[in-house]
Amino acid sequence: MDYTTLVRIHASLLFASLAALLAAEVLIAGVRTDRSALARVVLVANRTSHMLAGVGLLAGLALVITGPWPLLTPWLLLSLALIGLWAMVARTWVRPWMLALEGAIGAGDGVAALSRDKRALLGRVAFLALYVSIMAVMFKKPYIPSPF
């Protein structure tokens, strides 16, 4: 597989992942009325997004290995730091909320209360902001100057 094709696969997967995340956030507004069926769709959108992001990150790793960029390139270091922070936010705020939502769906109640959880909302907003920041770094990569 050539480098250009791999870049297209990487970018397409990550854009699709972001679209699924944004769709899930829009759907969460409808969950505020204790609609478990809609909450299930939110979980599917989130899982789909995370799966697409995982495969997209693997494609990105392949790009780092096969590409012309040295490992100490400033944009690469910045993006790796942002990805690490992104993973931490996902593990600390987003994943526990998704598990709680899944439990609430199974129990048949509490879905609306979870959709209004301010801490979870902050975590999801931070997750999306980091996602967009990582994408911005990828678009600007050749123009990020080295501090050395």
C-alpha positions in Angstrom: 0.0 0.0 0.0 1.5 3.4 -0.9 1.8 6.3 1.4 -0.9 8.4 -0.2 -3.5 5.7 0.1 -2.6 5.1 3.7 -3.0 8.8 4.4 -6.5 8.8 2.8 -7.5 5.7 4.9 -6.2 7.3 8.1 -7.9 10.6 7.5 -11.2 9.0 6.3 -11.4 6.8 9.4 -10.7 9.7 11.8 -13.2 12.0 10.1 -15.8 9.2 10.2 -15.0 8.7 13.9 -15.4 12.4 14.6 -18.8 12.4 12.7 -20.0 9.4 14.8 -19.0 11.2 18.0 -20.7 14.4 17.0 -23.9 12.4 16.1 -23.8 10.8 19.5 -23.6 14.2 21.2 -26.6 15.4 19.2 -28.6 12.3 20.1 -27.7 12.7 23.8 -30.0 15.8 23.8 -32.9 13.4 23.0 -32.0 11.0 25.8 -32.9 13.7 28.4 -36.4 12.3 28.4 -35.5 8.8 29.6 -35.6 7.2 26.1 -33.5 4.0 26.4 -33.8 3.2 22.7 -32.1 6.4 21.8 -29.5 5.9 24.5 -28.7 2.5 22.9 -28.1 4.4 19.6 -25.8 6.8 21.5 -23.8 3.8 22.7 -23.6 2.3 19.2 -22.4 5.6 17.8 -19.8 6.0 20.5 -18.5 2.4 20.1 -18.4 2.9 16.3 -16.5 6.1 16.8 -13.9 4.5 19.1 -13.5 1.5 16.7 -12.9 3.8 13.7 -10.5 5.9 15.8 -8.6 2.8 16.8 -8.1 1.6 13.3 -7.4 5.2 12.2 -4.7 5.4 14.9 -3.2 2.2 13.6 -3.1 3.6 10.1 -1.4 6.7 11.6 1.2 4.5 13.3 1.9 2.9 9.9 2.3 6.4 8.4 4.8 7.3 11.1 6.8 4.1 10.4 6.7 4.3 6.6 6.6 8.1 6.3 9.4 10.6 5.8 9.0 12.3 9.2 11.7 11.8 11.9 10.3 10.6 15.2 11.4 13.8 17.0 9.5 16.1 14.6 7.7 18.8 16.7 4.3 18.2 15.2 4.6 14.4 15.8 5.7 15.0 19.5 2.8 17.4 20.0 0.3 15.1 18.4 1.5 12.2 20.5 1.2 14.3 23.7 -2.4 15.3 22.7 -3.3 11.7 21.9 -2.0 10.7 25.3 -4.1 13.4 27.0 -7.1 12.4 24.8 -6.7 8.7 26.0 -6.6 9.9 29.6 -9.7 12.0 29.2 -11.5 9.0 27.6 -10.5 6.7 30.3 -11.2 9.1 33.2 -14.5 10.7 32.1 -15.9 9.3 28.9 -15.6 5.5 29.5 -17.1 5.5 33.0 -20.0 7.5 31.7 -20.6 5.1 28.8 -20.5 2.2 31.3 -23.0 3.9 33.6 -25.3 4.7 30.6 -25.1 1.0 29.6 -26.0 0.0 33.1 -28.9 2.5 33.2 -30.3 1.1 30.0 -30.1 -2.4 31.4 -31.9 -1.3 34.6 -34.5 0.6 32.7 -34.1 3.9 34.5 -31.7 6.8 35.2 -30.9 7.4 31.5 -32.1 11.0 31.6 -30.1 11.8 34.8 -27.0 10.5 33.1 -27.6 12.6 30.0 -27.5 15.7 32.3 -24.3 14.7 34.2 -22.2 17.9 34.0 -18.9 16.1 34.8 -19.6 13.6 31.9 -20.5 16.5 29.6 -17.2 18.3 30.5 -15.3 15.1 29.8 -17.0 14.6 26.4 -16.4 18.3 25.5 -12.8 18.0 26.5 -12.5 14.7 24.5 -14.0 16.4 21.4 -11.8 19.5 21.8 -8.7 17.3 22.0 -9.8 15.3 19.0 -10.2 18.5 16.9 -6.9 19.8 18.3 -5.1 16.6 17.1 -6.7 17.0 13.7 -5.6 20.6 13.5 -2.0 19.6 14.3 -2.2 17.0 11.5 -3.4 19.6 9.0 -0.7 22.2 10.1 2.1 19.7 10.6 4.7 21.0 8.1 4.3 24.5 9.4 4.9 23.8 13.1 8.4 25.1 13.8 10.9 23.2 15.8 11.8 24.8 19.1 15.4 23.5 18.7 
